[in-house]
Amino acid sequence: MTDHDSSLPNHSLLGRRGLIGATASLLAAPAALAQSAPPAAPGAATPPQSAVIDVNRARTAPIPVALPNFATDNAVLADMAAQITSVITNDLARSGLFRVIAQQAYIGNDTGAIPNFGNWSAIGAQALVTGKLMDAGNGQLRVEFRLWDVLPQTQIQGTAYTTNGANWRRISHIIADVIYERLLGEKGYFDTRIVYVADSGPLLRRVKRLAIMDQDGANNRFLTDGSWMVLTPRFHPTRDEITFMSYSGNRPRVYTFNLGTGRQAVLGDFVGMTFAPRFHPNGDSIIMSVTDGGGSDIITVDLASRRRTQLTNSGAIDTSPCYSPDGSQICFESDRGGDQQIYTMDASGGNVKRISFGEGRYGTPVWSPRGDLIAFTKIGGGGFSIGVMQPDGSNERILSEAFDIEGPTWAPNGRVLAFWRQTPAADRHGSGYSERIVSIDITGFNERVIDTPTDASDPDWSPLNT
């Protein structure tokens, strides 16, 4: 296998885990195989290939994919090759949009440069993923993979990655994202993280720590020691940083936290309590609530100058603000009309409109990264639910209901939500209930629990890693 075009720029993987010198390059299709068009770099605009399937169709009929273990000529790397295959398989399967065919059904040991397409079509595979893992020396790995359309017998994608050997799991997620995009025509979301509040201990002495993990629950680590209660962590749109609320020193205030250095900084000194922070889409400021007497107002704080701008002054409880993706509008919850409902306003604070009108109370609104929907928590009818509506309040849909279910957050492709669900569980950690992070497709199918070592609440989904 050779690089398709050595003049292509490197795809830098330098980011959250310090992937030094990582590169990606395209692989040409084997010369003996005819191909209608050369493969494109991940994310590049290309004409649809024959394997591309509409997402709605994939929900009802998941794409059958064959994914044999990545090959390797190095016995030491055999376990890692199998683990890479397993991570990619699990990513695709958990999305609910792919049916990865069990390896027991595979015919023969297909390790040639050009697959025996007859063997794969015989077991019903529509797409085939093949790969190879090699020792690149100096602690580096080279991971090659090819995505094939089985019926027309064409290569859709061929890419090789060279990176530090410790980053095999992230490379696996990146490959799964490429497969997702090339077969569905939409961005993937596997190379992402979720920050959340890790809850432990008995009901009256709960310990709440900041924690972070990959979107599949792997690489979980705690960011704070539980000395002080923390709430509502939220990712910066471009930097390895979060903002959150902490009761440090028994003063509830908003902080920023650099995930690379561990440095924390309080966001100004306010007379009232500050809470419910989120970054502006450009990352230059934070929007949040500050208490004012018996109510709370929404303000913004510029991160460079620390200049504050007050956006609401209704005398009510205005909170949970969230910008639209372009930063031109804000959705928030307020009881200014007598009970808790969702409103929108211009980024300047003007043109306030109520958009929720169903029975019950509405809160925690979060704008989709695509701008087409607002997710929310609804309280009514004796329980809680997670739903979505269009930004004008129309076409409300409930996705999931439970004893207690709150706090939706969007995957960066705007097609999957995560939230936390509380259920009675007298035997779990002595708290009397269990808290779990759950993901679900925006159509309400494929609801899945994300495993965490402790109870978990207040999730926030990261942008795609860079």
Secondary structure, DSSP 8 states (H G I E B T S, - for coil): --BS-TTS------STT--TT-EEEEB---TTS--SS----TT------TT---HHHHHHS-EEEE----B-S-GGGHHHHHHHHHHHHHHHHHTTSEEE--GGG--S---SSS--HHHHHHTT-SEEEEEEEEEEETTEEEEEEEEEETTTTEEEEEEEEEEEGGGHHHHHHHHHHHHHHHHHSS----S-EEEEEEEES-GGG-EEEEEEEETTS-S-EESS-SSS-EEEEEE-SSSSEEEEEE-GGG--EEEEEETTT--EEE----SS-EEEEEE-TTSSEEEEEEEETTEEEEEEEETTT--EEE----SSBEEEEEE-TTSSEEEEEE-TTSS-EEEEEETTS-S-EE---SSSEEEEEEE-TTSS-EEEEEEETTEEEEEEE-TTS-S-EEEEEESEEEEEEE-TTSSEEEEEEEEEETTSTTSEEEEEEEEEETTS---EEE--SSEEEEEEE-----
